[in-house]
Structures are given as structure tokens and as C-alpha cells.
Amino acid sequence: LAPPPPSLSSPPPPAPRPGAPGKSCIMDRYLNGRFLRAQKNTIGAAFGSKRVVMQDGQTLTVGLWDTAGAERFESLSKVYYHGAGAAVVCYDPADRGSLEKAKFWVQELRETEPQCSIYVAACKLDLLREEGGEVERAVDPAEVRAFAGELGAWYTETSAKTGLNVNSLFQRVADGGYRDQRVGRTGRAQGTLTMEPSPTKKGGGAQRTGGKRRGGKACC
């Protein structure tokens, strides 16, 4: 059979945006249970919230700020994560520069909100060749675990496309914020959990990596 004319051919799916670590996608997966391959660049910040039922039956509302990673928004991002109880710092394990940028955001967080609890997340795991994708891993998970350990942070690897570890990551953040709230470490009146950006990827599930957990303000 002859191939269909070009006008009837299905266009190839859009390629992942260079410089995008995948933070908006994991937030969308968590809040809306979906994966949109063609995400728009975050301009300024986007907000979403989700009600979470804790193990003791209490209901918590988790507020999420997805802050823009472009350099022109760096100063603006501080407005959104000031007073936050927790931050998820995302990077692309196929991009060495992405991890370096993530380290920059960690430093920004430590200077602006030193008591903020940090969670480090690799995104786009499904794109790695070892997971059936088409790109090679550029960042050794052991290196990131060591980095997270120095921070007393949690580390996990995620995929917004498959949903891998996304819900467990945010559930862990909610649990940590709830514990802090109960022992009196409270944040702003309408506390938020902040998604911190990096420019734009086998690990495992969420895990605690070395060091003591830093006290953080309540995320909710």
C-alpha cells in the first residue's frame, strides 16, 4: 500500500522543551491526574491546591506554587516561596546543567527561607534510554542522593507521563508539613508548598537520604 499523502499523515508529537525540567508536568499529574506532553512555559507563577486526607482522618489543603525557571523571573520567584514550608526542587537527569541550576535554587531557598524543608525530584524518567526512552542519563543518581543527603532532604525519581512516584512525593510533603504544623512549626497563615524550578532527567521510590531532617514550617 502507498503511504498516505502528507496532509493526512499524523504529525510527530512535540519534542520536550529544552531547558524544561518537568516540574509543571508533575504538578499537573498530581493535581489533575493527567499528562500533557506540550506544556506551556510557566510565566511568573501558577497556583493549584488539593485536599489531602491524613492517616488520622484530618483533611489538609495543600497549596502549590509552580514558579517560573527562566532567568528573567528569578527575582519574582522569591516572592512566592518566601514563607513556604516545603519546596520540591526538580531537575532533568538527562541534563547536567539542570542539576547545577537546581543547586542554585537550593541556595536561593536557604538564603530566603532557611527553615523550608527541601525535596529533590528527578523528572522525565520515562525519557531515559534505560527506561525505554531515547536519551541517555547524564546525572548519576548516587551524586544526587549525596547532594540531598547534605541537605537532609528527600530524593526521588518521577515520571509525569507514567505517574511514577508523583503521588507518593507530594503525600510525603503533605505528611511532613502536617507533622510540623502539629508540633507548632507553622508558616504563613495560608501556607503553601512551593515547586522550585531548574532549567530543564534508575533511581527508585522516595527515600530519606542521610543527615537530619531540617525543621520546616507547615506547608498547609
N, C-alpha and C positions, 0 to 999 in steps of 0.2 A: 504494500500500500504506500502511496505517495504521502509524504508529510503534509500536514495542513498548511495552508498559506500563513504567512507571518502574522496577519491580522487576527487569526484565530488561535494562535499559539498562546499558551499561558505565560505571562511574564514571570521571570525569576523572582523569588522573594527578595525583599530588600536586604542588603548586607547589614550586619551590625554596625552602628555608627562608630568610627574611630574615635577614641577618647571617652567612650561611654562605659563606665564600669558595670552598669546593670542595676544600680540602686533603685531607679524608678520602677523597673520591672518587678523586682522582688516586693516592693511596696504594693504595687498593683495586684500581684498574685496574692499577697496576704489579705488585703482589704476587699478585693473583688473576686478572688478565686479564678483569675484569668491570666492569659499571657498574650500580650500584643507585641508582635515582633517589631513593628515600626513605631516605637515610642518617640514622641516629640522631645526635643531638648527642654529641660527644666529652665524656666526663666524666673529668676528670683527665688521663689519657693512655692511648693504646693502642699496643701494640708489635707489630711484624712484622719478618720478616727474609727475605732472598732470597740465594741463591748465584749469583754472577756470575763467568763465565769471562772473564779479561782477554786482551788480544791476545797476550801472551807465554805463554798457556796456564795461568797461575796461577789458582786459584779463590779468590774473595773472598766472604765472607759480609757482606752489607750489613744493618745493623740500623737500623730506622726507628722513631722515636718520633713519634706523632701527638698533639701536645699540645692541650689544650682552649683555645679562644679566649675563653670567657666571662670577664668581669672577675673573678668570684669565684675563678677558677683561676689568675690571673696570677702570684701568688707561688709557687704549686705548680709552674708550668711551668719555673721556673728550676732546679728540682731535676733535671729531665730533660735540659735542654740544657747544663747545666754539664759541661764536659769534651768536648762534641761537636766533631767535626772539621769538620762542614758543616751548614748549615741551609738549607732551602727555605722562603722566605717567600712566602706565597700571598696574592693579592688578587683581587677581583672587578672586572673592567674596566667593569662597569655601575654600580658604586657608588663614588662619590668618597670616601666615608668609609672604605671598605675599604682604599684606598691609604694614607690617613692612619694607620690602625691598623697597617698593615704597617710603616710608618716607625717607629712606636712599638716594634714587636717588634725591628726592626733595632737601635734604640738600646739596648734591653734586652740584646740579644746582644753588642753592642760593650762594654757595661759588665761583663757576666758572663763572656764568653768572647771576648776581643778578637782571638784568632787564628783564630776559627772562619770558614771560607770560606762566603760567602753566595751563594745562587742565588735570583733573583726570578722568580716564575712567576705569570702571569695564568691564571686558571682559567675554566671555563664558556664557552669561546669559542663553542661551538655555540649558545648562547642569544642571541648578538648578532644584531641585525637584518641586519647586513652579511654574516653567515654563514647567513642563512636563519631566524634565531630571531625573537623578539618583543620584545627590549629594545634600547634604544639604548646605545651606548658612552658612558660618562661620563668616561673617563680616556684621554687621548691617549697612544698607545704611545711617542711621542717623549719625553714627560715622564718615563716610567718608565725608558726607556733612559738618559736623562740621570742620573736618580737612581741607577740601577745602576752607571753609569759612575763616579760619585763614590765608590762603594763598592769599585770594582774587581771588581764582581760580574757573573755571567752573567744574562741575561734571556731569557725565552722565553714563549710563549703556548700554553696547553694546553687540551685538552678531554678530560675523563674519559669522556664519552659516546662520542666517536669514537676516542679513543686518541691524538689528535694530540699529538705531541711528548712524550708522557709517558715512554715508554721511553728516548728519547734524553736527556731531562733527567736521569733517575736514572743512566743509563750515564755521563753526563758527571760526575756527582757521584762515582760509584764510581771513575772514572779519576783524578779529582783526588785523592781520598783515597789511592788506590794509589800515585800519584806521591809524595805527601807521606810515606807510610809508607816508601817506598824510600830517600828522602833523609834519613830519621831524624826527621821531624816526626811523632811518634806521640802519640796521645791516650790515653784510658783503656785499661786492659787489655782490656776487652771493648768497644771503641769503637763508637759509634753515629752514625748520621746522623739529624739531628733535623728534623722537619716543624714549621715555626713558623706559628702561626695569625694571621689577621686576621678581623674580623667579616664577614661577607660584605662586571668581568669585565671592525687586522688586523695583525698583527704578523708573525710568521714563525717560523722554527725557532730553536733555541737558538743564541745568539750571544754573543760576548765584547763587552762594551761599555766601552770606554775605561778608562784607569787601569791600574795594575799589579795583578796578582792578589795578594791578601794571603796570606801563608803560613798554612796551616791545619793542624790536627792530622789524623792519619789518621782516616777515618771508619769503618774496618773493621779 
